[in-house]
Amino acid sequence: MNLNKPTLLASIISSTLMSGVLHAATTLDMAIVIDESGSMSGEHNAFIGTYVRNLDSMLKEQNVTLNQYGLVGFGGATYTPPSAHEAGREQGADFYRHFNLSLDPDNVWGTADDFHAITSELVTTGGTEDGYRAIDYTFRNFDFRPTAGASIMLITDEDRDNDRTNLDTSHLPSGMTEIDKAYIQAQLAQYNTVVHAVVSQRFTDLDGNPAIAVVGADPATGYAYVKDASGVITKVQGYILQSADGTTQADYTELALTSGGTAMDIDGLRSVYTDADALAALSGELAKLVAEISAGQTPVVGIDCNAASGVAAQICSAIAASNNTGLQQIGQQINNPRQYRQLNQYQVSQMLRTAAANSRHVRRVVLDRLSDLRRTGMASNDIHLMNYSNANVNLSPDMVDSMRLVRGGAASGDQGDVGYFIRGIYTRGDYDDTSAAPGYDSTTYTLVAGADRYVSDALQLGAALHYSTTDSDFSGVGGGTEADTWGGILYGSLELGPELYLESNLSYSRANFDTRRDSGFGVLEGDTDGDIWNLSVGVVKSMLVRNLAIQPFAYLHYTDVEIDGFTESGGAAALRVGSSDIQSLVSELGFTTAVQFSDTLTGDLRLAWEHEFEDDGTSVRTAFVAAPGNVFDSRTPSQSSDYGRVGVGLTKDMGVNRSLALRAETLVGHNNYDEHSVEIRFRQNF
């Protein structure tokens, strides 16, 4: 069987796997036990992170989800100081240690990404490498889930050094003073654990062709994975164990193969470390081989996850892998993959969007405030006559320009140096139902109050406080969220040249969310908080065409929303939801225009086109409260990248430096979201 591409091998393995475990939902716990002696830097820096990510990807493609990875280092010099995430160590001739990653309950397990992030803390300082003692150390410091496929990947380029220094024998059978092969084999059998060994040994097929890996305890019926010069890998029956470093074959290779695992040639990996593409392809092939073994290790019976995919498959696996009676009962009652979606914390997506939208409303208020000030000035600066001693004096164009400048570019519209304003906004949003999350309707009331002043003819600065309250209800399911948001914003306008302005604003908001979610198996409640930062920079050009004030603009808006993790309550389906974070980077191009209908009434129009550069969703790590170790990743829906906004308004001059305005805005061209808002403005100048 020739395997020309990684995708082809994945397809073959997947079909083989699924025909054998049609109704199985599996998950993997793998501890990577890696040599930290002086010759191992390539494995730390080039291979292991790529390998684990490939392995995790291959497993997920076969619905082997919620996989956990741990990291154990051995053979590093005892003088090496503890690293930032080191969870503990044991001193022998050299050390044995493990690392904190992120997953509950004890943090020594993590996702593939968590694992990749921590490998930079590995060192290459020691010279005594005892893989047996490292495996024993692993069993004493890691709890493998009983319903998961348990694996240890041993990576070393030398044979075993029997390290008896400072060996704690209290956990060993009576009279045992050193760790031997029989003891390790008994441990592997007791915990139903497979060993995959990446070691210094050569392999061939029965015809003498070099192989990168072998599998199967019997060389006659096992398989060799032969890679030719072009990178094509062929799986052939039968293999021969060739030369090895010292006792590697007896201590490590045979241990792995008899446990049901694989043996891989570390030098075969090292031959491609300097070729990123070749390394990725080779590590991918090896990952698929391990995935094939792991996927069939521990089938979970009683709950059929075969029809589920994506996050639904992860949730199904979390339920199936749990020992909690309540979760098992929920799993037995599910007969539609859509029910898994309702078990997910679908409200996080809405909470993130609500926080970002509320920040945008406040940002829009201060930008409109600056636009109104300039517009007011331009609507009245077309006067070319001045009354002087009861006589009209005609003003030259130069005098008119000078008077405009004196009135202040950034300040251009207000009669006094200080202005105060209050604005109230009503917003209605409607988000369509998607495969990732149910839709929702939201209602938001926002109040913004602020003041600004003219620091100079060219510079205006202001500050405002704001408060928003949002009520969201979900379609198709019960429950919703309530959000209260408050914060402040600083803003300013600087005239760069005649009628050309630089504008900027910076805001911070704090949000509180109360959630009520119908899981399909009870109503669950939670609460959490979030932080929202926004920074905007843009340029505006003011022009007067007849009785029209036109202001084309270009802005760049950056928003960061972080929502704290929280824990629901109310039943077996309650979730522990990890923290979530989204960034938004939006370019906005458009113009505003105003026409003066009378001495006291002005109409305005605003047209804008926005492009979202960060339109992907985010991933939220979640677990059932009753099964905190089975973490699944749910993604929020992606967003439309291009859409427009249209706004119209009327402003009434009430005299005595007061004005009242009414404005409406709508969103256009967004794929799955509709938004409409109405704004009331009051301004007082002194």
C-alpha positions as CSV (number, residue, x, y, z in Angstrom):
1,M,0.0,0.0,0.0
2,N,1.6,3.2,-1.2
3,L,0.9,6.4,0.7
4,N,1.7,9.4,-1.5
5,K,0.3,12.2,0.7
6,P,-0.5,12.6,4.4
7,T,-4.2,13.1,3.5
8,L,-4.3,9.8,1.7
9,L,-2.8,8.0,4.7
10,A,-5.3,9.8,7.0
11,S,-8.2,8.6,4.8
12,I,-7.0,5.0,4.8
13,I,-6.5,5.0,8.6
14,S,-9.7,6.7,9.2
15,S,-11.7,4.2,7.2
16,T,-10.0,1.3,8.9
17,L,-10.6,2.8,12.3
18,M,-14.2,3.6,11.8
19,S,-15.0,0.2,10.4
20,G,-13.7,-1.3,13.6
21,V,-15.1,1.0,16.2
22,L,-18.2,2.3,14.6
23,H,-20.0,3.6,17.7
24,A,-17.0,4.4,19.8
25,A,-16.1,7.8,21.2
26,T,-12.6,7.9,22.5
27,T,-10.2,10.3,24.1
28,L,-6.4,10.2,24.7
29,D,-4.2,11.0,27.6
30,M,-0.5,11.1,26.4
31,A,2.5,11.9,28.6
32,I,5.6,12.8,26.6
33,V,8.6,11.7,28.5
34,I,11.6,13.3,26.9
35,D,15.4,13.1,27.5
36,E,17.0,16.5,28.6
37,S,20.6,15.4,28.2
38,G,23.1,17.4,26.1
39,S,22.4,15.8,22.8
40,M,18.6,16.4,22.6
41,S,18.1,20.0,21.5
42,G,16.7,19.0,18.0
43,E,13.9,17.0,19.5
44,H,13.0,19.9,21.9
45,N,13.1,22.7,19.3
46,A,12.1,21.0,16.0
47,F,10.2,17.8,16.5
48,I,8.0,17.4,19.6
49,G,5.8,20.5,19.3
50,T,5.1,19.8,15.6
51,Y,4.5,16.2,16.4
52,V,1.9,16.7,19.2
53,R,0.0,19.2,17.1
54,N,-0.2,16.9,14.2
55,L,-1.2,14.0,16.4
56,D,-4.0,16.0,18.0
57,S,-5.3,17.1,14.6
58,M,-5.3,13.6,13.3
59,L,-7.1,12.3,16.4
60,K,-9.8,15.0,16.1
61,E,-10.4,14.2,12.5
62,Q,-11.4,10.7,13.7
63,N,-13.6,12.1,16.6
64,V,-10.9,11.3,19.2
65,T,-11.4,14.5,21.1
66,L,-10.8,16.1,24.5
67,N,-7.2,14.9,24.3
68,Q,-4.8,15.7,27.0
69,Y,-1.0,16.0,26.9
70,G,1.6,16.1,29.7
71,L,5.3,16.8,29.7
72,V,8.0,15.0,31.7
73,G,11.7,15.7,31.4
74,F,14.5,13.5,32.6
75,G,18.3,13.4,32.4
76,G,18.9,17.1,32.9
77,A,21.6,18.2,35.3
78,T,20.6,18.6,38.9
79,Y,22.1,22.1,39.1
80,T,19.5,23.3,36.5
81,P,17.2,25.8,38.3
82,P,13.4,25.2,38.2
83,S,11.7,26.7,35.2
84,A,8.6,28.9,35.3
85,H,6.1,26.2,34.8
86,E,7.9,23.3,36.6
87,A,5.4,21.4,38.8
88,G,7.9,19.3,40.7
89,R,11.1,17.3,40.4
90,E,13.0,14.3,41.8
91,Q,16.8,14.3,42.1
92,G,18.7,11.2,41.0
93,A,22.1,11.3,39.3
94,D,20.3,13.8,37.2
95,F,16.7,15.1,37.6
96,Y,13.2,13.9,36.7
97,R,10.6,16.6,36.5
98,H,7.1,17.5,35.2
99,F,5.4,20.7,34.2
100,N,2.2,22.6,34.8
101,L,0.1,23.2,31.7
102,S,-3.5,24.3,32.2
103,L,-6.2,21.7,32.6
104,D,-8.0,20.9,35.8
105,P,-8.0,19.3,38.3
106,D,-4.2,19.4,38.9
107,N,-3.0,21.4,35.9
108,V,-0.4,18.9,34.7
109,W,-2.4,18.1,31.6
110,G,-3.0,20.5,28.8
111,T,-4.1,20.8,25.2
112,A,-1.7,20.4,22.2
113,D,-1.2,24.2,22.1
114,D,-0.5,24.3,25.9
115,F,2.1,21.6,25.4
116,H,3.7,23.4,22.5
117,A,4.0,26.6,24.5
118,I,5.9,24.9,27.4
119,T,8.5,22.9,25.4
120,S,10.8,26.0,25.3
121,E,11.5,25.3,29.0
122,L,13.2,22.0,28.3
123,V,17.0,22.0,28.7
124,T,20.0,20.0,27.4
125,T,22.4,19.8,30.4
126,G,22.6,16.3,31.8
127,G,24.3,13.0,31.1
128,T,22.4,10.2,32.9
129,E,19.2,9.0,31.2
130,D,17.0,6.4,32.9
131,G,13.8,6.0,30.8
132,Y,12.4,3.4,33.2
133,R,12.7,5.7,36.2
134,A,11.1,8.5,34.1
135,I,8.2,6.2,33.3
136,D,7.8,5.3,37.0
137,Y,8.0,9.0,37.9
138,T,5.2,9.7,35.3
139,F,2.8,7.1,36.9
140,R,3.4,8.7,40.3
141,N,2.7,12.2,39.2
142,F,0.0,11.9,36.5
143,D,-3.6,10.5,36.8
144,F,-4.7,9.0,33.5
145,R,-8.4,9.1,33.0
146,P,-9.8,5.5,33.3
147,T,-12.0,6.0,30.2
148,A,-9.2,7.5,28.0
149,G,-6.6,5.7,25.9
150,A,-3.4,6.1,28.0
151,S,-0.1,6.5,26.3
152,I,3.5,7.4,27.1
153,M,5.8,8.6,24.4
154,L,9.4,8.0,25.4
155,I,11.9,10.1,23.5
156,T,15.7,9.5,24.0
157,D,18.8,9.1,21.8
158,E,20.7,6.8,24.2
159,D,20.2,3.5,25.9
160,R,19.1,3.2,29.5
161,D,21.4,4.2,32.4
162,N,20.1,2.5,35.6
163,D,19.9,5.4,38.0
164,R,19.7,4.2,41.6
165,T,20.8,7.6,43.1
166,N,18.4,8.8,45.8
167,L,15.8,6.3,44.5
168,D,12.7,6.2,46.7
169,T,11.7,2.5,47.0
170,S,8.7,3.0,49.3
171,H,6.2,2.5,46.4
172,L,8.1,-0.5,44.9
173,P,7.4,-4.2,45.8
174,S,9.0,-5.3,49.0
175,G,12.7,-6.1,48.6
176,M,13.0,-4.2,45.2
177,T,16.0,-1.8,45.2
178,E,16.0,-0.8,41.6
179,I,13.5,-0.4,38.8
180,D,13.6,-3.2,36.2
181,K,11.8,-4.1,33.0
182,A,9.4,-6.5,34.6
183,Y,8.2,-3.8,37.0
184,I,7.6,-1.3,34.2
185,Q,5.7,-3.9,32.2
186,A,3.5,-4.6,35.2
187,Q,2.8,-0.9,35.6
188,L,1.9,-0.6,31.9
189,A,-0.5,-3.6,32.2
190,Q,-2.0,-2.3,35.5
191,Y,-2.8,1.1,34.0
192,N,-3.6,-0.2,30.5
193,T,-0.9,2.1,29.0
194,V,0.8,1.9,25.6
195,V,4.4,3.1,25.1
196,H,5.5,4.7,21.9
197,A,9.3,4.9,21.8
198,V,11.4,7.3,19.7
199,V,14.8,5.8,20.1
200,S,18.2,5.3,18.6
201,Q,17.6,2.1,16.6
202,R,17.5,1.3,12.9
203,F,14.6,-0.7,11.3
204,T,14.1,-2.3,7.9
205,D,11.4,-4.2,6.1
206,L,12.0,-7.9,5.2
207,D,13.8,-6.8,2.0
208,G,16.3,-4.6,3.9
209,N,14.7,-1.2,3.0
210,P,15.1,1.4,5.8
211,A,12.0,2.0,7.8
212,I,11.2,5.1,10.0
213,A,8.9,3.1,12.3
214,V,7.6,-0.4,13.1
215,V,4.6,-1.6,14.9
216,G,3.5,-5.1,16.2
217,A,5.2,-7.4,18.8
218,D,5.9,-10.1,16.2
219,P,8.3,-9.0,13.4
220,A,6.7,-11.5,11.0
221,T,3.2,-10.2,11.3
222,G,3.9,-6.6,12.3
223,Y,4.4,-3.7,9.9
224,A,7.3,-1.5,8.8
225,Y,6.8,2.1,7.5
226,V,9.3,2.5,4.7
227,K,10.1,6.0,3.4
228,D,11.8,6.3,0.0
229,A,14.0,9.1,-1.3
230,S,11.0,11.2,-2.5
231,G,9.3,11.0,0.8
232,V,6.7,8.4,-0.1
233,I,5.9,6.2,2.8
234,T,4.9,2.6,2.3
235,K,3.3,0.3,4.9
236,V,4.6,-3.3,4.4
237,Q,4.1,-6.4,6.5
238,G,7.1,-7.7,8.4
239,Y,10.1,-5.9,9.8
240,I,13.7,-6.5,11.1
241,L,15.2,-4.8,14.1
242,Q,18.6,-3.6,13.1
243,S,21.5,-2.0,15.0
244,A,20.7,-0.1,18.2
245,D,22.5,2.1,20.7
246,G,23.6,-0.2,23.6
247,T,20.7,-1.9,25.3
248,T,18.1,0.3,23.5
249,Q,16.4,-2.7,21.8
250,A,15.9,-4.8,25.0
251,D,15.0,-1.8,27.2
252,Y,12.9,0.4,25.1
253,T,12.1,-1.0,21.6
254,E,10.8,-4.3,22.8
255,L,9.0,-2.6,25.7
256,A,7.1,-0.4,23.3
257,L,6.2,-3.1,20.8
258,T,5.0,-5.6,23.3
259,S,2.8,-2.9,24.9
260,G,1.0,-2.4,21.6
261,G,2.8,0.8,20.7
262,T,5.3,1.9,18.0
263,A,9.1,2.2,17.8
264,M,10.5,5.0,15.7
265,D,14.0,5.8,14.5
266,I,15.1,9.1,16.1
267,D,17.8,9.5,13.4
268,G,15.2,9.2,10.7
269,L,13.6,12.2,12.3
270,R,16.8,14.1,12.7
271,S,17.5,13.8,9.0
272,V,14.7,16.2,8.2
273,Y,15.0,18.7,11.1
274,T,16.5,21.4,8.8
275,D,13.7,20.9,6.2
276,A,10.4,22.3,7.7
277,D,8.2,20.9,5.1
278,A,9.7,17.4,5.3
279,L,9.6,17.5,9.1
280,A,6.0,18.4,9.1
281,A,5.1,15.7,6.6
282,L,7.1,13.0,8.4
283,S,5.8,14.0,11.9
284,G,2.4,14.0,10.4
285,E,2.8,10.4,9.2
286,L,4.0,9.2,12.5
287,A,1.2,11.1,14.3
288,K,-1.3,9.2,12.1
289,L,0.3,5.9,13.0
290,V,-0.1,6.7,16.7
291,A,-3.6,8.0,16.2
292,E,-4.6,4.7,14.6
293,I,-3.5,2.8,17.7
294,S,-4.8,5.4,20.2
295,A,-8.2,5.6,18.5
296,G,-8.9,1.9,19.0
297,Q,-7.4,1.7,22.5
298,T,-10.4,2.3,24.8
299,P,-13.8,2.4,23.1
300,V,-16.5,4.0,25.2
301,V,-19.7,1.9,25.1
302,G,-23.2,3.0,25.8
303,I,-23.2,6.4,24.2
304,D,-23.2,6.7,20.4
305,C,-21.1,9.8,19.2
306,N,-20.8,8.6,15.6
307,A,-23.4,11.0,14.3
308,A,-21.9,14.1,16.0
309,S,-19.2,16.3,14.6
310,G,-17.3,19.4,15.7
311,V,-18.0,20.7,19.2
312,A,-20.9,18.2,19.4
313,A,-18.5,15.3,19.1
314,Q,-16.3,16.9,21.8
315,I,-19.3,17.3,24.1
316,C,-20.4,13.8,23.5
317,S,-16.9,12.5,24.3
318,A,-16.8,14.6,27.5
319,I,-20.1,13.0,28.6
320,A,-19.0,9.5,27.6
321,A,-15.7,9.8,29.3
322,S,-17.2,11.0,32.5
323,N,-18.0,8.8,35.5
324,N,-20.7,11.2,36.6
325,T,-24.2,9.6,36.8
326,G,-26.0,12.8,35.9
327,L,-24.0,13.3,32.8
328,Q,-24.3,9.7,31.7
329,Q,-28.1,10.0,32.0
330,I,-28.0,13.1,29.8
331,G,-25.9,11.2,27.3
332,Q,-28.4,8.3,27.2
333,Q,-31.3,10.7,26.5
334,I,-29.7,12.5,23.5
335,N,-31.0,11.3,20.1
336,N,-30.2,14.4,18.0
337,P,-26.8,16.0,17.4
338,R,-28.5,19.4,17.7
339,Q,-29.1,18.7,21.4
340,Y,-25.3,18.8,21.9
341,R,-25.2,22.4,20.6
342,Q,-27.8,23.4,23.3
343,L,-25.5,21.9,25.9
344,N,-22.7,24.2,24.8
345,Q,-22.3,27.7,26.3
346,Y,-23.6,29.5,23.2
347,Q,-24.1,32.7,25.1
348,V,-20.4,33.7,25.1
349,S,-20.5,34.7,21.5
350,Q,-23.4,37.1,22.2
351,M,-21.7,38.5,25.3
352,L,-18.5,39.3,23.3
353,R,-20.5,41.0,20.5
354,T,-22.6,43.0,23.0
355,A,-19.5,44.3,24.7
356,A,-17.9,45.3,21.4
357,A,-21.1,46.9,20.1
358,N,-21.6,49.0,23.2
359,S,-18.1,50.3,22.9
360,R,-18.8,51.2,19.3
361,H,-22.0,53.2,20.2
362,V,-20.0,55.3,22.7
363,R,-17.2,55.8,20.1
364,R,-19.7,56.9,17.5
365,V,-21.2,59.5,20.0
366,V,-17.9,61.4,20.5
367,L,-17.0,61.2,16.8
368,D,-20.4,62.6,15.9
369,R,-20.0,65.2,18.6
370,L,-16.8,66.5,16.9
371,S,-18.5,66.4,13.5
372,D,-21.4,68.4,14.8
373,L,-19.1,71.1,16.2
374,R,-17.3,71.5,12.9
375,R,-20.6,71.4,11.0
376,T,-22.2,74.1,13.1
377,G,-19.2,76.4,12.4
378,M,-19.3,75.7,8.7
379,A,-23.1,76.3,8.5
380,S,-22.6,79.8,9.7
381,N,-19.1,80.8,8.4
382,D,-20.4,81.7,4.9
383,I,-21.3,85.2,6.1
384,H,-19.4,87.8,4.0
385,L,-20.9,91.0,5.6
386,M,-20.3,92.4,9.1
387,N,-22.4,95.0,10.8
388,Y,-20.3,97.9,12.0
389,S,-21.8,101.2,13.3
390,N,-25.2,100.4,11.7
391,A,-23.5,99.9,8.3
392,N,-22.8,96.7,6.4
393,V,-19.1,96.2,5.6
394,N,-18.2,93.7,2.9
395,L,-15.5,91.2,4.0
396,S,-12.7,90.1,1.7
397,P,-12.0,86.3,1.3
398,D,-8.8,86.7,3.3
399,M,-10.7,88.3,6.1
400,V,-13.3,85.5,6.1
401,D,-10.6,82.8,6.2
402,S,-8.9,84.7,9.1
403,M,-12.1,84.8,11.0
404,R,-12.7,81.1,10.4
405,L,-9.2,80.3,11.8
406,V,-9.8,82.5,14.9
407,R,-12.9,80.6,15.6
408,G,-10.7,77.5,15.8
409,G,-10.3,74.6,13.5
410,A,-10.8,71.8,16.0
411,A,-13.2,74.0,17.9
412,S,-15.0,75.3,14.9
413,G,-18.6,75.2,15.9
414,D,-19.3,76.1,19.5
415,Q,-20.0,79.6,20.7
416,G,-18.0,79.2,23.9
417,D,-14.9,77.5,25.1
418,V,-16.6,74.7,27.0
419,G,-19.5,72.5,25.8
420,Y,-21.6,69.9,27.6
421,F,-23.7,67.3,26.0
422,I,-26.0,64.4,26.9
423,R,-27.0,61.7,24.4
424,G,-29.3,58.7,24.8
425,I,-29.3,55.8,22.3
426,Y,-31.8,53.0,21.8
427,T,-30.4,50.0,19.8
428,R,-32.2,46.9,18.5
429,G,-30.1,44.0,17.3
430,D,-31.1,40.7,15.6
431,Y,-28.5,38.0,15.1
432,D,-29.5,35.1,12.8
433,D,-29.3,31.4,13.9
434,T,-26.1,29.6,12.7
435,S,-24.8,26.1,13.0
436,A,-22.4,27.3,15.7
437,A,-24.9,29.1,18.0
438,P,-28.6,30.0,18.2
439,G,-29.6,33.5,17.2
440,Y,-30.8,36.2,19.5
441,D,-32.5,39.6,19.8
442,S,-31.0,42.3,21.9
443,T,-32.2,45.6,23.2
444,T,-29.7,48.2,24.4
445,Y,-30.1,51.6,26.1
446,T,-27.0,53.8,26.3
447,L,-26.5,57.1,28.1
448,V,-23.4,59.3,27.3
449,A,-22.7,62.6,29.1
450,G,-19.5,64.6,28.5
451,A,-17.8,67.9,28.2
452,D,-15.1,69.3,26.0
453,R,-13.2,72.5,25.6
454,Y,-11.0,74.4,23.2
455,V,-7.4,74.2,24.4
456,S,-6.3,76.3,21.5
457,D,-7.6,77.4,18.1
458,A,-6.4,74.1,16.6
459,L,-6.9,71.7,19.5
460,Q,-10.1,70.4,21.2
461,L,-10.1,67.8,24.0
462,G,-13.0,66.2,25.8
463,A,-14.1,63.4,28.1
464,A,-17.3,61.6,28.7
465,L,-18.9,58.9,31.0
466,H,-21.3,56.3,29.7
467,Y,-23.6,53.6,30.9
468,S,-25.4,50.9,28.9
469,T,-27.8,48.2,29.7
470,T,-28.5,45.3,27.3
471,D,-31.2,42.5,27.5
472,S,-30.7,39.6,25.0
473,D,-33.1,36.7,24.4
474,F,-32.2,33.7,22.3
475,S,-34.3,32.2,19.6
476,G,-35.3,28.5,19.7
477,V,-34.1,28.0,23.2
478,G,-35.0,29.5,26.6
479,G,-32.9,32.0,28.5
480,G,-30.9,35.0,27.8
481,T,-28.3,37.5,29.2
482,E,-28.4,40.8,30.9
483,A,-25.4,43.1,30.7
484,D,-24.6,46.4,32.4
485,T,-21.6,48.4,31.1
486,W,-20.1,51.5,32.3
487,G,-16.9,53.4,31.6
488,G,-15.2,56.5,30.3
489,I,-13.8,57.9,27.0
490,L,-11.2,60.5,26.2
491,Y,-11.2,62.2,22.8
492,G,-9.7,65.0,20.8
493,S,-9.4,66.8,17.5
494,L,-6.3,68.6,16.1
495,E,-6.3,70.7,13.0
496,L,-3.4,69.6,10.8
497,G,-4.1,72.1,8.0
498,P,-6.9,74.2,6.6
499,E,-10.1,72.2,7.3
500,L,-8.1,68.9,7.8
501,Y,-8.4,67.3,11.2
502,L,-6.7,64.4,13.1
503,E,-9.1,62.7,15.5
504,S,-8.6,60.1,18.2
505,N,-10.3,58.6,21.2
506,L,-9.4,56.0,23.9
507,S,-12.0,54.3,26.0
508,Y,-12.3,51.7,28.8
509,S,-15.4,49.9,29.9
510,R,-16.3,47.3,32.5
511,A,-19.2,45.0,31.9
512,N,-21.2,42.7,34.1
513,F,-23.1,39.8,32.6
514,D,-25.8,37.6,34.1
515,T,-26.7,34.5,32.1
516,R,-29.7,32.2,32.1
517,R,-29.4,29.3,29.7
518,D,-31.8,26.4,28.9
519,S,-29.5,23.4,28.4
520,G,-32.4,21.1,27.4
521,F,-31.8,19.3,30.7
522,G,-32.5,22.2,33.1
523,V,-32.0,25.9,33.3
524,L,-28.5,27.1,34.3
525,E,-27.4,30.4,35.6
526,G,-24.0,32.2,35.8
527,D,-22.4,35.6,36.1
528,T,-19.1,37.1,35.0
529,D,-17.4,40.4,34.2
530,G,-15.5,41.7,31.2
531,D,-13.1,44.5,30.2
532,I,-13.4,46.4,26.9
533,W,-10.7,48.7,25.4
534,N,-11.1,50.8,22.3
535,L,-8.7,53.0,20.4
536,S,-9.6,55.0,17.3
537,V,-7.6,57.2,15.0
538,G,-8.8,59.0,11.9
539,V,-8.6,62.0,9.6
540,V,-11.5,64.2,8.6
541,K,-11.7,66.9,5.8
542,S,-14.3,69.6,6.1
543,M,-15.7,71.2,2.9
544,L,-18.5,73.6,2.1
545,V,-20.4,73.2,-1.2
546,R,-23.1,75.8,-1.5
547,N,-25.3,75.2,1.6
548,L,-23.9,71.7,2.1
549,A,-21.3,70.9,4.8
550,I,-19.5,67.8,3.7
551,Q,-16.9,65.9,5.8
552,P,-15.3,62.8,4.2
553,F,-13.4,60.7,6.8
554,A,-11.2,57.6,7.2
555,Y,-10.9,55.9,10.6
556,L,-9.2,52.8,12.0
557,H,-10.8,51.3,15.1
558,Y,-9.2,48.7,17.4
559,T,-11.3,47.0,20.1
560,D,-10.3,44.3,22.6
561,V,-12.9,42.5,24.7
562,E,-11.9,40.1,27.5
563,I,-14.5,38.2,29.4
564,D,-13.6,36.4,32.6
565,G,-14.3,32.7,33.0
566,F,-17.3,31.6,35.1
567,T,-19.1,28.6,36.5
568,E,-22.8,27.9,36.0
569,S,-25.1,26.4,38.5
570,G,-28.4,24.5,38.3
571,G,-27.8,20.9,37.3
572,A,-25.6,18.2,35.9
573,A,-25.3,20.1,32.6
574,A,-23.7,23.1,34.3
575,L,-20.5,24.2,32.7
576,R,-17.2,25.7,33.7
577,V,-16.5,28.3,31.0
578,G,-12.9,29.6,30.4
579,S,-12.0,33.2,29.8
580,S,-12.6,34.5,26.3
581,D,-11.0,37.2,24.2
582,I,-11.7,38.8,20.8
583,Q,-10.0,41.6,19.0
584,S,-11.6,43.7,16.3
585,L,-9.7,45.9,13.8
586,V,-12.1,47.9,11.6
587,S,-11.4,50.4,8.9
588,E,-14.2,52.9,8.2
589,L,-14.5,55.1,5.1
590,G,-17.3,57.5,4.4
591,F,-18.7,61.0,4.7
592,T,-21.2,63.1,6.6
593,T,-23.1,65.9,5.0
594,A,-25.5,68.5,6.4
595,V,-28.0,70.9,4.8
596,Q,-29.5,73.9,6.6
597,F,-33.3,73.9,6.0
598,S,-33.8,77.1,8.0
599,D,-32.1,79.3,10.5
600,T,-32.9,76.8,13.3
601,L,-33.2,73.4,11.5
602,T,-30.4,71.3,10.0
603,G,-30.6,67.8,8.5
604,D,-27.6,65.4,8.2
605,L,-26.7,62.2,6.4
606,R,-23.9,59.8,7.3
607,L,-22.7,57.0,5.0
608,A,-19.9,54.6,5.9
609,W,-18.4,51.4,4.7
610,E,-16.5,49.2,7.3
611,H,-14.1,46.4,6.8
612,E,-13.4,44.0,9.6
613,F,-9.8,42.6,9.5
614,E,-10.4,40.2,12.4
615,D,-13.5,38.4,11.2
616,D,-12.7,35.0,12.6
617,G,-14.4,33.7,15.7
618,T,-12.6,32.7,18.9
619,S,-12.2,29.5,20.8
620,V,-13.7,29.1,24.3
621,R,-12.4,26.3,26.6
622,T,-15.3,24.7,28.4
623,A,-15.9,21.7,30.6
624,F,-18.8,20.2,32.6
625,V,-18.6,21.1,36.3
626,A,-19.1,17.4,37.0
627,A,-16.2,16.4,34.7
628,P,-13.7,19.3,34.8
629,G,-10.9,17.2,33.3
630,N,-12.7,16.7,30.0
631,V,-12.2,20.1,28.3
632,F,-13.7,20.9,24.9
633,D,-13.2,23.9,22.7
634,S,-16.2,25.6,21.2
635,R,-15.8,28.3,18.6
636,T,-17.8,31.4,18.2
637,P,-19.2,32.2,14.7
638,S,-17.1,34.1,12.3
639,Q,-18.3,37.6,11.2
640,S,-19.0,39.4,7.9
641,S,-15.9,41.3,6.8
642,D,-17.6,44.1,4.8
643,Y,-20.8,46.0,5.6
644,G,-22.2,49.5,5.6
645,R,-23.9,51.9,7.9
646,V,-26.5,54.6,7.0
647,G,-27.5,57.4,9.4
648,V,-29.9,60.4,9.1
649,G,-30.7,63.1,11.6
650,L,-32.3,66.4,12.3
651,T,-31.0,69.1,14.7
652,K,-33.1,71.9,16.1
653,D,-31.4,75.1,17.4
654,M,-33.3,76.0,20.6
655,G,-31.5,79.3,21.2
656,V,-29.3,80.4,24.1
657,N,-26.6,78.0,22.9
658,R,-28.8,75.0,23.2
659,S,-29.7,72.4,20.6
660,L,-31.8,69.2,20.4
661,A,-31.2,66.5,17.8
662,L,-32.8,63.2,16.7
663,R,-30.8,60.6,14.7
664,A,-31.4,57.1,13.3
665,E,-28.9,54.6,12.0
666,T,-29.1,51.2,10.4
667,L,-26.6,48.4,9.4
668,V,-26.6,47.2,5.8
669,G,-24.9,44.4,4.0
670,H,-24.1,42.2,7.1
671,N,-24.6,38.5,6.4
672,N,-26.3,37.5,9.6
673,Y,-26.9,40.5,11.8
674,D,-29.4,43.4,11.6
675,E,-29.0,46.5,13.8
676,H,-31.1,49.7,14.1
677,S,-30.6,52.6,16.5
678,V,-32.3,55.8,17.5
679,E,-30.3,58.6,19.2
680,I,-31.5,61.7,21.1
681,R,-29.0,64.5,21.6
682,F,-29.0,67.5,23.8
683,R,-26.1,70.1,23.8
684,Q,-25.5,73.1,26.0
685,N,-22.6,75.5,25.4
686,F,-21.1,78.1,27.7
